[in-house]
Amino acid sequence: MDKKLFSKLVESMTQMNEIVRGERVPSREFVVDALGVREIRKATGLTQSEFAAIVDVQLSTLRNWEQGRRAPTGPARALFRALRADPKNVLRALETAREAESRVA
């Protein structure tokens, strides 16, 4: 390994340890806000498969959101805010839209 690259790697690990010990402030932080996706889904009474189909995402995406590995962004984030506020009517609107799309196709 290149000595310069190795030196940078060691420096990075040293800085990480300082951050963990509280001796250094991180230059940036990443916070995964899962928006309570699991709680929102459970409040609907739907399984993961059913919920993923209704919100039109892959099951693996929903699982990543529920487990906090990823967070919904953009339109998905807005959809979850709407679902949290009024799950019954939002689900009804999504199901109606899906039924209309299937009649057109």
N, C-alpha and C positions, 0 to 999 in steps of 0.2 A: 504494500500500500504506500502511496505517496506520503512522505513525511509531513508535508504541509497540510494535506487533507486529514491525516491522522491527528495532527495537532489541533485542527479546528474541531474535530469530533470530540477529543478529550476536553477542550474548552467548553463545548456545548453541554457535555455531560456534567461538568463541574458547575456550570450555571444552573442546570436543571436541579441538581442536588441543593444548591443554595436557595432556589425558589421553594423547593419542597420543605426545607428547614425554616423558611420564612425570613431568610437573610437577604433576599433579593426580590424585587417586584417584577413579575413577568412583563415582558414587553407587549404581549397581547394574550387575551384569554378567549377560549371558545366555549360557549355555553350552549348545550343542547337542550332546548326547551321543547319537550315532547307535547306541550299543550294539554296534557292529560288525555291523550288520544285513547288510551285503553279505557279510561273512565267514561269518556264520551261514547265509545262503542258499546260498552257494557250497559250504559243507560238506555241505549236503543233496544237492547235485548237481542241483538244480532250476533251471530258467530263471526269470527274473523273473515271467513270466506264470503259470507253474505254481505258483510259491511264493505269489504274490499270491492266486491262487484258493484255495489250501489254507488260508492264514491269513485268508481272507475280507476282503481289503482291495482297494481299487482299485489298478491297476498304477501309476498316477501317485503314489499315496500311498507305495507301496513305493519307487519311484524317489526321491521326496523324502527318505525315510529314508536310503536308501543313499548319497545325495549330500550328506547333512548339512544339507539345507535345513530339514528338520523332524526331530523326534525322536518315537519312539513314546511314548505315555503310557498310564497306567492298565493295563487288561487286556492291551493289545498289548505293553507293556513286560514284564509278567509272562510272557506267552507267549514272548517272545524269550529271557528268562532260562531258561525251561524248555527251549527249543530248544537253547540253548547247552550246557546241562547234559546233555541226553539226546535228541539230534535223532531218532534212530531210533524210539524209543518214542513221542515226542510226535507225530511225523508219522503214525505208525501210528494213534494215537488220533484225530487230526484226520480222517484219511481214513475211518476206521471211522464216526465221527460223521456225516461228510458223506454216506456211503453210506446210513446209516440214515435220515437226513433225506430223501434222495431217494426212498427206498422209501415213506415216509409221505406225501409230497406227491403 
